[in-house]
Amino acid sequence: MSRAVFEDVWKEVFLAGTDWDQFGEVAKIDWDFGHLDEALEDGDLSSGNVYLFGCTEPQLIKLGEKETIVPIPAIVAIQSKRPPPSYVGIKSVQRVEEEIVPMERMKMGWYPFIPMNTLKSPEKWKPRVYVLKCEQRRAGLRNLSQDSLKKYEYVLPYIVYPDKQEDDADLETTVNVVAEVPERNQPLVFEYDWELDELDEFVAEKLKEEDLPESAAESLKESIRSEVNNAKKKKREEKERKKSLLDNLSEEEKESLKSQRVIKFYPQGEDPDIRQCKTSFINRYYGHAQEVR
């Protein structure tokens, strides 16, 4: 029996934001993405250009006789007139700064899928399916700094939608404060919400909780103000960056972004059973998929 053109296409897709040591864990299970293959072959994704990128979602599931944490792969299919942006965002709880960089800086990009094993003349193939790939070789990882290595584990495909007025980052008003207090040997670490917390009341309560003298109040306030100002500055810079990106888009590109279709595929089957783990959320930039399969 001949191999279908798009059989196991998901294996060509880079699982963005996955720890390097987790790729081996993903490969231990024979995940079934046959429904993705069929959709591309002769289903509702069989016409027009389609762009695929992947991710993994660690979940506690039953594997054999025991429950264990498994990195479940998911593939996002974007049916679009124009290619999605060739940018990635790098952000985590541990990383203070958010970076938006061209994919090529991370040795990544949208590559045409060419089914070499099923075509008699691959050179005549006209690609319409493109996959996110990463050309960073495992052998070269040892030459990377720890910070560079971690960037690959936090990388997320980036996009800006013309008709989306706000995202989760706009709604976030909490900062993590690390305050050096003269009367205390260790820094004071806490969260502060500039929308919900009133500064004077918050500091007074914190002094009481930590049994600190009134003389520490101004130092605490200054630390909070500094973190809040930095967070608001970053929000302004992000909004300006998004506005700049949108301003540079042609009307055709904007229309493509507005009309694109986004579907998230999970492995099918019941061994292992991951049906309860499915979610439409993709990442902080793409938001939610229009459909989950």
C-alpha positions as protocol buffer text, in pm:
chain_id: "A"
residue {
  index: 1
  type: MET
  ca { x: 0 y: 0 z: 0 }
}
residue {
  index: 2
  type: SER
  ca { x: 145 y: 337 z: -100 }
}
residue {
  index: 3
  type: ARG
  ca { x: 216 y: 595 z: 166 }
}
residue {
  index: 4
  type: ALA
  ca { x: -22 y: 894 z: 175 }
}
residue {
  index: 5
  type: VAL
  ca { x: 137 y: 1224 z: 79 }
}
residue {
  index: 6
  type: PHE
  ca { x: 83 y: 1386 z: 418 }
}
residue {
  index: 7
  type: GLU
  ca { x: 123 y: 1079 z: 639 }
}
residue {
  index: 8
  type: ASP
  ca { x: 286 y: 1168 z: 974 }
}
residue {
  index: 9
  type: VAL
  ca { x: 344 y: 1527 z: 861 }
}
residue {
  index: 10
  type: TRP
  ca { x: 337 y: 1627 z: 1228 }
}
residue {
  index: 11
  type: LYS
  ca { x: 679 y: 1466 z: 1280 }
}
residue {
  index: 12
  type: GLU
  ca { x: 829 y: 1735 z: 1054 }
}
residue {
  index: 13
  type: VAL
  ca { x: 695 y: 2014 z: 1276 }
}
residue {
  index: 14
  type: PHE
  ca { x: 910 y: 2179 z: 1544 }
}
residue {
  index: 15
  type: LEU
  ca { x: 743 y: 2162 z: 1888 }
}
residue {
  index: 16
  type: ALA
  ca { x: 815 y: 2519 z: 1996 }
}
residue {
  index: 17
  type: GLY
  ca { x: 877 y: 2591 z: 2364 }
}
residue {
  index: 18
  type: THR
  ca { x: 964 y: 2230 z: 2452 }
}
residue {
  index: 19
  type: ASP
  ca { x: 1258 y: 2148 z: 2680 }
}
residue {
  index: 20
  type: TRP
  ca { x: 1529 y: 1978 z: 2476 }
}
residue {
  index: 21
  type: ASP
  ca { x: 1526 y: 1667 z: 2697 }
}
residue {
  index: 22
  type: GLN
  ca { x: 1149 y: 1629 z: 2646 }
}
residue {
  index: 23
  type: PHE
  ca { x: 1168 y: 1559 z: 2272 }
}
residue {
  index: 24
  type: GLY
  ca { x: 1281 y: 1206 z: 2352 }
}
residue {
  index: 25
  type: GLU
  ca { x: 983 y: 1162 z: 2586 }
}
residue {
  index: 26
  type: VAL
  ca { x: 744 y: 1267 z: 2308 }
}
residue {
  index: 27
  type: ALA
  ca { x: 898 y: 1010 z: 2073 }
}
residue {
  index: 28
  type: LYS
  ca { x: 842 y: 724 z: 2320 }
}
residue {
  index: 29
  type: ILE
  ca { x: 469 y: 720 z: 2238 }
}
residue {
  index: 30
  type: ASP
  ca { x: 329 y: 642 z: 1894 }
}
residue {
  index: 31
  type: TRP
  ca { x: 101 y: 945 z: 1871 }
}
residue {
  index: 32
  type: ASP
  ca { x: -173 y: 929 z: 1608 }
}
residue {
  index: 33
  type: PHE
  ca { x: -231 y: 1245 z: 1403 }
}
residue {
  index: 34
  type: GLY
  ca { x: -407 y: 1063 z: 1121 }
}
residue {
  index: 35
  type: HIS
  ca { x: -694 y: 1314 z: 1131 }
}
residue {
  index: 36
  type: LEU
  ca { x: -447 y: 1595 z: 1051 }
}
residue {
  index: 37
  type: ASP
  ca { x: -308 y: 1395 z: 758 }
}
residue {
  index: 38
  type: GLU
  ca { x: -661 y: 1335 z: 627 }
}
residue {
  index: 39
  type: ALA
  ca { x: -762 y: 1701 z: 665 }
}
residue {
  index: 40
  type: LEU
  ca { x: -460 y: 1804 z: 455 }
}
residue {
  index: 41
  type: GLU
  ca { x: -502 y: 1522 z: 203 }
}
residue {
  index: 42
  type: ASP
  ca { x: -870 y: 1547 z: 109 }
}
residue {
  index: 43
  type: GLY
  ca { x: -1046 y: 1722 z: 397 }
}
residue {
  index: 44
  type: ASP
  ca { x: -1119 y: 2085 z: 478 }
}
residue {
  index: 45
  type: LEU
  ca { x: -747 y: 2176 z: 474 }
}
residue {
  index: 46
  type: SER
  ca { x: -688 y: 2029 z: 128 }
}
residue {
  index: 47
  type: SER
  ca { x: -702 y: 2365 z: -49 }
}
residue {
  index: 48
  type: GLY
  ca { x: -513 y: 2688 z: 0 }
}
residue {
  index: 49
  type: ASN
  ca { x: -193 y: 2734 z: 197 }
}
residue {
  index: 50
  type: VAL
  ca { x: -161 y: 2580 z: 542 }
}
residue {
  index: 51
  type: TYR
  ca { x: 109 y: 2656 z: 800 }
}
residue {
  index: 52
  type: LEU
  ca { x: 184 y: 2416 z: 1085 }
}
residue {
  index: 53
  type: PHE
  ca { x: 360 y: 2473 z: 1415 }
}
residue {
  index: 54
  type: GLY
  ca { x: 364 y: 2260 z: 1727 }
}
residue {
  index: 55
  type: CYS
  ca { x: 397 y: 2269 z: 2104 }
}
residue {
  index: 56
  type: THR
  ca { x: 384 y: 2028 z: 2396 }
}
residue {
  index: 57
  type: GLU
  ca { x: 158 y: 2040 z: 2700 }
}
residue {
  index: 58
  type: PRO
  ca { x: 274 y: 1839 z: 3004 }
}
residue {
  index: 59
  type: GLN
  ca { x: -26 y: 1666 z: 3161 }
}
residue {
  index: 60
  type: LEU
  ca { x: -84 y: 1397 z: 3423 }
}
residue {
  index: 61
  type: ILE
  ca { x: -240 y: 1104 z: 3235 }
}
residue {
  index: 62
  type: LYS
  ca { x: -273 y: 730 z: 3277 }
}
residue {
  index: 63
  type: LEU
  ca { x: -2 y: 548 z: 3086 }
}
residue {
  index: 64
  type: GLY
  ca { x: -28 y: 173 z: 3115 }
}
residue {
  index: 65
  type: GLU
  ca { x: -105 y: 93 z: 3477 }
}
residue {
  index: 66
  type: LYS
  ca { x: 15 y: 418 z: 3633 }
}
residue {
  index: 67
  type: GLU
  ca { x: -37 y: 791 z: 3610 }
}
residue {
  index: 68
  type: THR
  ca { x: 257 y: 1000 z: 3495 }
}
residue {
  index: 69
  type: ILE
  ca { x: 340 y: 1344 z: 3357 }
}
residue {
  index: 70
  type: VAL
  ca { x: 355 y: 1323 z: 2976 }
}
residue {
  index: 71
  type: PRO
  ca { x: 447 y: 1600 z: 2728 }
}
residue {
  index: 72
  type: ILE
  ca { x: 147 y: 1579 z: 2493 }
}
residue {
  index: 73
  type: PRO
  ca { x: 219 y: 1716 z: 2144 }
}
residue {
  index: 74
  type: ALA
  ca { x: -32 y: 1947 z: 1975 }
}
residue {
  index: 75
  type: ILE
  ca { x: -19 y: 2080 z: 1619 }
}
residue {
  index: 76
  type: VAL
  ca { x: -167 y: 2416 z: 1519 }
}
residue {
  index: 77
  type: ALA
  ca { x: -284 y: 2446 z: 1157 }
}
residue {
  index: 78
  type: ILE
  ca { x: -326 y: 2793 z: 1010 }
}
residue {
  index: 79
  type: GLN
  ca { x: -514 y: 2818 z: 682 }
}
residue {
  index: 80
  type: SER
  ca { x: -409 y: 3156 z: 550 }
}
residue {
  index: 81
  type: LYS
  ca { x: -373 y: 3352 z: 228 }
}
residue {
  index: 82
  type: ARG
  ca { x: -38 y: 3491 z: 341 }
}
residue {
  index: 83
  type: PRO
  ca { x: 235 y: 3338 z: 560 }
}
residue {
  index: 84
  type: PRO
  ca { x: 205 y: 3407 z: 934 }
}
residue {
  index: 85
  type: PRO
  ca { x: 467 y: 3647 z: 1075 }
}
residue {
  index: 86
  type: SER
  ca { x: 822 y: 3507 z: 1082 }
}
residue {
  index: 87
  type: TYR
  ca { x: 878 y: 3621 z: 1440 }
}
residue {
  index: 88
  type: VAL
  ca { x: 892 y: 3446 z: 1775 }
}
residue {
  index: 89
  type: GLY
  ca { x: 840 y: 3576 z: 2127 }
}
residue {
  index: 90
  type: ILE
  ca { x: 1062 y: 3465 z: 2414 }
}
residue {
  index: 91
  type: LYS
  ca { x: 907 y: 3504 z: 2757 }
}
residue {
  index: 92
  type: SER
  ca { x: 881 y: 3303 z: 3077 }
}
residue {
  index: 93
  type: VAL
  ca { x: 821 y: 3358 z: 3445 }
}
residue {
  index: 94
  type: GLN
  ca { x: 1196 y: 3337 z: 3500 }
}
residue {
  index: 95
  type: ARG
  ca { x: 1284 y: 3581 z: 3220 }
}
residue {
  index: 96
  type: VAL
  ca { x: 1230 y: 3944 z: 3315 }
}
residue {
  index: 97
  type: GLU
  ca { x: 1244 y: 4079 z: 2961 }
}
residue {
  index: 98
  type: GLU
  ca { x: 1023 y: 3974 z: 2672 }
}
residue {
  index: 99
  type: GLU
  ca { x: 1199 y: 3949 z: 2337 }
}
residue {
  index: 100
  type: ILE
  ca { x: 1037 y: 3955 z: 1993 }
}
residue {
  index: 101
  type: VAL
  ca { x: 1294 y: 3837 z: 1739 }
}
residue {
  index: 102
  type: PRO
  ca { x: 1300 y: 3719 z: 1377 }
}
residue {
  index: 103
  type: MET
  ca { x: 1274 y: 3341 z: 1348 }
}
residue {
  index: 104
  type: GLU
  ca { x: 1600 y: 3326 z: 1155 }
}
residue {
  index: 105
  type: ARG
  ca { x: 1789 y: 3446 z: 1464 }
}
residue {
  index: 106
  type: MET
  ca { x: 1677 y: 3123 z: 1634 }
}
residue {
  index: 107
  type: LYS
  ca { x: 1757 y: 2917 z: 1320 }
}
residue {
  index: 108
  type: MET
  ca { x: 1383 y: 2873 z: 1267 }
}
residue {
  index: 109
  type: GLY
  ca { x: 1147 y: 2941 z: 978 }
}
residue {
  index: 110
  type: TRP
  ca { x: 848 y: 2830 z: 769 }
}
residue {
  index: 111
  type: TYR
  ca { x: 971 y: 2552 z: 539 }
}
residue {
  index: 112
  type: PRO
  ca { x: 772 y: 2398 z: 253 }
}
residue {
  index: 113
  type: PHE
  ca { x: 669 y: 2039 z: 321 }
}
residue {
  index: 114
  type: ILE
  ca { x: 795 y: 1821 z: 35 }
}
residue {
  index: 115
  type: PRO
  ca { x: 698 y: 1452 z: 68 }
}
residue {
  index: 116
  type: MET
  ca { x: 1020 y: 1312 z: -80 }
}
residue {
  index: 117
  type: ASN
  ca { x: 930 y: 945 z: -17 }
}
residue {
  index: 118
  type: THR
  ca { x: 599 y: 953 z: -203 }
}
residue {
  index: 119
  type: LEU
  ca { x: 670 y: 1160 z: -514 }
}
residue {
  index: 120
  type: LYS
  ca { x: 827 y: 1043 z: -837 }
}
residue {
  index: 121
  type: SER
  ca { x: 941 y: 1398 z: -917 }
}
residue {
  index: 122
  type: PRO
  ca { x: 979 y: 1597 z: -593 }
}
residue {
  index: 123
  type: GLU
  ca { x: 1133 y: 1887 z: -784 }
}
residue {
  index: 124
  type: LYS
  ca { x: 798 y: 1943 z: -960 }
}
residue {
  index: 125
  type: TRP
  ca { x: 602 y: 1948 z: -636 }
}
residue {
  index: 126
  type: LYS
  ca { x: 421 y: 2277 z: -573 }
}
residue {
  index: 127
  type: PRO
  ca { x: 411 y: 2313 z: -194 }
}
residue {
  index: 128
  type: ARG
  ca { x: 107 y: 2454 z: -19 }
}
residue {
  index: 129
  type: VAL
  ca { x: 179 y: 2315 z: 328 }
}
residue {
  index: 130
  type: TYR
  ca { x: 455 y: 2480 z: 529 }
}
residue {
  index: 131
  type: VAL
  ca { x: 594 y: 2362 z: 861 }
}
residue {
  index: 132
  type: LEU
  ca { x: 782 y: 2544 z: 1135 }
}
residue {
  index: 133
  type: LYS
  ca { x: 1129 y: 2395 z: 1156 }
}
residue {
  index: 134
  type: CYS
  ca { x: 1432 y: 2459 z: 1373 }
}
residue {
  index: 135
  type: GLU
  ca { x: 1776 y: 2399 z: 1223 }
}
residue {
  index: 136
  type: GLN
  ca { x: 1956 y: 2411 z: 1558 }
}
residue {
  index: 137
  type: ARG
  ca { x: 2136 y: 2077 z: 1583 }
}
residue {
  index: 138
  type: ARG
  ca { x: 2143 y: 1881 z: 1908 }
}
residue {
  index: 139
  type: ALA
  ca { x: 2519 y: 1837 z: 1870 }
}
residue {
  index: 140
  type: GLY
  ca { x: 2561 y: 2213 z: 1884 }
}
residue {
  index: 141
  type: LEU
  ca { x: 2368 y: 2258 z: 2208 }
}
residue {
  index: 142
  type: ARG
  ca { x: 2678 y: 2209 z: 2421 }
}
residue {
  index: 143
  type: ASN
  ca { x: 2829 y: 2518 z: 2260 }
}
residue {
  index: 144
  type: LEU
  ca { x: 2537 y: 2739 z: 2363 }
}
residue {
  index: 145
  type: SER
  ca { x: 2528 y: 2945 z: 2682 }
}
residue {
  index: 146
  type: GLN
  ca { x: 2267 y: 2852 z: 2940 }
}
residue {
  index: 147
  type: ASP
  ca { x: 2066 y: 3164 z: 2852 }
}
residue {
  index: 148
  type: SER
  ca { x: 2072 y: 3083 z: 2477 }
}
residue {
  index: 149
  type: LEU
  ca { x: 1971 y: 2725 z: 2552 }
}
residue {
  index: 150
  type: LYS
  ca { x: 1676 y: 2836 z: 2762 }
}
residue {
  index: 151
  type: LYS
  ca { x: 1551 y: 3070 z: 2488 }
}
residue {
  index: 152
  type: TYR
  ca { x: 1454 y: 2768 z: 2278 }
}
residue {
  index: 153
  type: GLU
  ca { x: 1252 y: 2629 z: 2566 }
}
residue {
  index: 154
  type: TYR
  ca { x: 1048 y: 2951 z: 2600 }
}
residue {
  index: 155
  type: VAL
  ca { x: 1010 y: 3038 z: 2232 }
}
residue {
  index: 156
  type: LEU
  ca { x: 655 y: 3096 z: 2101 }
}
residue {
  index: 157
  type: PRO
  ca { x: 536 y: 3174 z: 1747 }
}
residue {
  index: 158
  type: TYR
  ca { x: 437 y: 3542 z: 1744 }
}
residue {
  index: 159
  type: ILE
  ca { x: 143 y: 3715 z: 1579 }
}
residue {
  index: 160
  type: VAL
  ca { x: -49 y: 4043 z: 1605 }
}
residue {
  index: 161
  type: TYR
  ca { x: -415 y: 4058 z: 1502 }
}
residue {
  index: 162
  type: PRO
  ca { x: -539 y: 4390 z: 1357 }
}
residue {
  index: 163
  type: ASP
  ca { x: -882 y: 4363 z: 1518 }
}
residue {
  index: 164
  type: LYS
  ca { x: -766 y: 4245 z: 1859 }
}
residue {
  index: 165
  type: GLN
  ca { x: -766 y: 4543 z: 2095 }
}
residue {
  index: 166
  type: GLU
  ca { x: -614 y: 4383 z: 2402 }
}
residue {
  index: 167
  type: ASP
  ca { x: -450 y: 4060 z: 2511 }
}
residue {
  index: 168
  type: ASP
  ca { x: -371 y: 3886 z: 2839 }
}
residue {
  index: 169
  type: ALA
  ca { x: -63 y: 4106 z: 2885 }
}
residue {
  index: 170
  type: ASP
  ca { x: -281 y: 4419 z: 2878 }
}
residue {
  index: 171
  type: LEU
  ca { x: -494 y: 4280 z: 3159 }
}
residue {
  index: 172
  type: GLU
  ca { x: -199 y: 4183 z: 3381 }
}
residue {
  index: 173
  type: THR
  ca { x: -148 y: 4439 z: 3659 }
}
residue {
  index: 174
  type: THR
  ca { x: 58 y: 4236 z: 3907 }
}
residue {
  index: 175
  type: VAL
  ca { x: 433 y: 4278 z: 3960 }
}
residue {
  index: 176
  type: ASN
  ca { x: 682 y: 4070 z: 4157 }
}
residue {
  index: 177
  type: VAL
  ca { x: 872 y: 4293 z: 4399 }
}
residue {
  index: 178
  type: VAL
  ca { x: 1210 y: 4211 z: 4552 }
}
residue {
  index: 179
  type: ALA
  ca { x: 1268 y: 4480 z: 4813 }
}
residue {
  index: 180
  type: GLU
  ca { x: 1596 y: 4539 z: 4997 }
}
residue {
  index: 181
  type: VAL
  ca { x: 1497 y: 4655 z: 5345 }
}
residue {
  index: 182
  type: PRO
  ca { x: 1775 y: 4798 z: 5565 }
}
residue {
  index: 183
  type: GLU
  ca { x: 1625 y: 4651 z: 5880 }
}
residue {
  index: 184
  type: ARG
  ca { x: 1611 y: 4301 z: 5733 }
}
residue {
  index: 185
  type: ASN
  ca { x: 1892 y: 4055 z: 5641 }
}
residue {
  index: 186
  type: GLN
  ca { x: 1708 y: 3893 z: 5349 }
}
residue {
  index: 187
  type: PRO
  ca { x: 1521 y: 4072 z: 5068 }
}
residue {
  index: 188
  type: LEU
  ca { x: 1144 y: 4088 z: 5102 }
}
residue {
  index: 189
  type: VAL
  ca { x: 968 y: 3916 z: 4811 }
}
residue {
  index: 190
  type: PHE
  ca { x: 598 y: 3970 z: 4737 }
}
residue {
  index: 191
  type: GLU
  ca { x: 339 y: 4046 z: 4468 }
}
residue {
  index: 192
  type: TYR
  ca { x: 171 y: 4382 z: 4422 }
}
residue {
  index: 193
  type: ASP
  ca { x: -133 y: 4460 z: 4206 }
}
residue {
  index: 194
  type: TRP
  ca { x: -139 y: 4827 z: 4111 }
}
residue {
  index: 195
  type: GLU
  ca { x: -507 y: 4812 z: 4022 }
}
residue {
  index: 196
  type: LEU
  ca { x: -632 y: 4638 z: 4335 }
}
residue {
  index: 197
  type: ASP
  ca { x: -381 y: 4739 z: 4605 }
}
residue {
  index: 198
  type: GLU
  ca { x: -362 y: 5087 z: 4758 }
}
residue {
  index: 199
  type: LEU
  ca { x: 7 y: 5167 z: 4819 }
}
residue {
  index: 200
  type: ASP
  ca { x: -7 y: 5316 z: 5172 }
}
residue {
  index: 201
  type: GLU
  ca { x: -246 y: 5051 z: 5303 }
}
residue {
  index: 202
  type: PHE
  ca { x: -47 y: 4769 z: 5140 }
}
residue {
  index: 203
  type: VAL
  ca { x: 283 y: 4885 z: 5289 }
}
residue {
  index: 204
  type: ALA
  ca { x: 131 y: 4936 z: 5634 }
}
residue {
  index: 205
  type: GLU
  ca { x: -3 y: 4579 z: 5625 }
}
residue {
  index: 206
  type: LYS
  ca { x: 332 y: 4445 z: 5500 }
}
residue {
  index: 207
  type: LEU
  ca { x: 519 y: 4617 z: 5783 }
}
residue {
  index: 208
  type: LYS
  ca { x: 281 y: 4456 z: 6030 }
}
residue {
  index: 209
  type: GLU
  ca { x: 312 y: 4110 z: 5871 }
}
residue {
  index: 210
  type: GLU
  ca { x: 692 y: 4118 z: 5866 }
}
residue {
  index: 211
  type: ASP
  ca { x: 728 y: 4297 z: 6202 }
}
residue {
  index: 212
  type: LEU
  ca { x: 922 y: 4583 z: 6044 }
}
residue {
  index: 213
  type: PRO
  ca { x: 962 y: 4938 z: 6183 }
}
residue {
  index: 214
  type: GLU
  ca { x: 786 y: 5239 z: 6030 }
}
residue {
  index: 215
  type: SER
  ca { x: 1126 y: 5361 z: 5905 }
}
residue {
  index: 216
  type: ALA
  ca { x: 1118 y: 5080 z: 5641 }
}
residue {
  index: 217
  type: ALA
  ca { x: 797 y: 5212 z: 5483 }
}
residue {
  index: 218
  type: GLU
  ca { x: 954 y: 5455 z: 5236 }
}
residue {
  index: 219
  type: SER
  ca { x: 1207 y: 5196 z: 5116 }
}
residue {
  index: 220
  type: LEU
  ca { x: 925 y: 4949 z: 5050 }
}
residue {
  index: 221
  type: LYS
  ca { x: 719 y: 5211 z: 4865 }
}
residue {
  index: 222
  type: GLU
  ca { x: 1014 y: 5305 z: 4645 }
}
residue {
  index: 223
  type: SER
  ca { x: 1073 y: 4939 z: 4551 }
}
residue {
  index: 224
  type: ILE
  ca { x: 706 y: 4897 z: 4461 }
}
residue {
  index: 225
  type: ARG
  ca { x: 694 y: 5221 z: 4258 }
}
residue {
  index: 226
  type: SER
  ca { x: 1007 y: 5118 z: 4069 }
}
residue {
  index: 227
  type: GLU
  ca { x: 865 y: 4776 z: 3972 }
}
residue {
  index: 228
  type: VAL
  ca { x: 527 y: 4922 z: 3873 }
}
residue {
  index: 229
  type: ASN
  ca { x: 689 y: 5192 z: 3659 }
}
residue {
  index: 230
  type: ASN
  ca { x: 910 y: 4934 z: 3485 }
}
residue {
  index: 231
  type: ALA
  ca { x: 611 y: 4710 z: 3416 }
}
residue {
  index: 232
  type: LYS
  ca { x: 406 y: 4996 z: 3273 }
}
residue {
  index: 233
  type: LYS
  ca { x: 700 y: 5106 z: 3057 }
}
residue {
  index: 234
  type: LYS
  ca { x: 730 y: 4754 z: 2912 }
}
residue {
  index: 235
  type: LYS
  ca { x: 358 y: 4752 z: 2838 }
}
residue {
  index: 236
  type: ARG
  ca { x: 389 y: 5082 z: 2650 }
}
residue {
  index: 237
  type: GLU
  ca { x: 687 y: 4952 z: 2455 }
}
residue {
  index: 238
  type: GLU
  ca { x: 499 y: 4633 z: 2363 }
}
residue {
  index: 239
  type: LYS
  ca { x: 197 y: 4833 z: 2245 }
}
residue {
  index: 240
  type: GLU
  ca { x: 424 y: 5057 z: 2037 }
}
residue {
  index: 241
  type: ARG
  ca { x: 593 y: 4750 z: 1887 }
}
residue {
  index: 242
  type: LYS
  ca { x: 256 y: 4598 z: 1795 }
}
residue {
  index: 243
  type: LYS
  ca { x: 138 y: 4926 z: 1647 }
}
residue {
  index: 244
  type: SER
  ca { x: 457 y: 4953 z: 1442 }
}
residue {
  index: 245
  type: LEU
  ca { x: 415 y: 4600 z: 1309 }
}
residue {
  index: 246
  type: LEU
  ca { x: 52 y: 4665 z: 1216 }
}
residue {
  index: 247
  type: ASP
  ca { x: 132 y: 5000 z: 1055 }
}
residue {
  index: 248
  type: ASN
  ca { x: 383 y: 4827 z: 829 }
}
residue {
  index: 249
  type: LEU
  ca { x: 135 y: 4566 z: 709 }
}
residue {
  index: 250
  type: SER
  ca { x: -29 y: 4605 z: 372 }
}
residue {
  index: 251
  type: GLU
  ca { x: -409 y: 4592 z: 349 }
}
residue {
  index: 252
  type: GLU
  ca { x: -375 y: 4250 z: 188 }
}
residue {
  index: 253
  type: GLU
  ca { x: -169 y: 4125 z: 483 }
}
residue {
  index: 254
  type: LYS
  ca { x: -418 y: 4267 z: 733 }
}
residue {
  index: 255
  type: GLU
  ca { x: -705 y: 4100 z: 550 }
}
residue {
  index: 256
  type: SER
  ca { x: -515 y: 3771 z: 553 }
}
residue {
  index: 257
  type: LEU
  ca { x: -471 y: 3793 z: 932 }
}
residue {
  index: 258
  type: LYS
  ca { x: -839 y: 3873 z: 983 }
}
residue {
  index: 259
  type: SER
  ca { x: -960 y: 3588 z: 764 }
}
residue {
  index: 260
  type: GLN
  ca { x: -717 y: 3313 z: 862 }
}
residue {
  index: 261
  type: ARG
  ca { x: -852 y: 2992 z: 1011 }
}
residue {
  index: 262
  type: VAL
  ca { x: -675 y: 2837 z: 1311 }
}
residue {
  index: 263
  type: ILE
  ca { x: -733 y: 2475 z: 1416 }
}
residue {
  index: 264
  type: LYS
  ca { x: -556 y: 2293 z: 1699 }
}
residue {
  index: 265
  type: PHE
  ca { x: -499 y: 1919 z: 1658 }
}
residue {
  index: 266
  type: TYR
  ca { x: -436 y: 1678 z: 1945 }
}
residue {
  index: 267
  type: PRO
  ca { x: -343 y: 1310 z: 1906 }
}
residue {
  index: 268
  type: GLN
  ca { x: -648 y: 1093 z: 1848 }
}
residue {
  index: 269
  type: GLY
  ca { x: -728 y: 752 z: 1995 }
}
residue {
  index: 270
  type: GLU
  ca { x: -772 y: 628 z: 2351 }
}
residue {
  index: 271
  type: ASP
  ca { x: -427 y: 483 z: 2423 }
}
residue {
  index: 272
  type: PRO
  ca { x: -327 y: 702 z: 2592 }
}
residue {
  index: 273
  type: ASP
  ca { x: -655 y: 883 z: 2651 }
}
residue {
  index: 274
  type: ILE
  ca { x: -593 y: 1258 z: 2646 }
}
residue {
  index: 275
  type: ARG
  ca { x: -947 y: 1372 z: 2567 }
}
residue {
  index: 276
  type: GLN
  ca { x: -982 y: 1553 z: 2901 }
}
residue {
  index: 277
  type: CYS
  ca { x: -658 y: 1745 z: 2840 }
}
residue {
  index: 278
  type: LYS
  ca { x: -767 y: 1933 z: 2530 }
}
residue {
  index: 279
  type: THR
  ca { x: -783 y: 2311 z: 2535 }
}
residue {
  index: 280
  type: SER
  ca { x: -832 y: 2573 z: 2266 }
}
residue {
  index: 281
  type: PHE
  ca { x: -557 y: 2795 z: 2411 }
}
residue {
  index: 282
  type: ILE
  ca { x: -246 y: 2810 z: 2191 }
}
residue {
  index: 283
  type: ASN
  ca { x: -16 y: 3073 z: 2341 }
}
residue {
  index: 284
  type: ARG
  ca { x: -19 y: 3432 z: 2469 }
}
residue {
  index: 285
  type: TYR
  ca { x: 12 y: 3572 z: 2115 }
}
residue {
  index: 286
  type: TYR
  ca { x: -222 y: 3348 z: 1914 }
}
residue {
  index: 287
  type: GLY
  ca { x: -478 y: 3327 z: 2191 }
}
residue {
  index: 288
  type: HIS
  ca { x: -739 y: 3055 z: 2128 }
}
residue {
  index: 289
  type: ALA
  ca { x: -795 y: 2832 z: 1826 }
}
residue {
  index: 290
  type: GLN
  ca { x: -1128 y: 2856 z: 1647 }
}
residue {
  index: 291
  type: GLU
  ca { x: -1160 y: 2478 z: 1658 }
}
residue {
  index: 292
  type: VAL
  ca { x: -1002 y: 2187 z: 1848 }
}
residue {
  index: 293
  type: ARG
  ca { x: -982 y: 1836 z: 1706 }
}
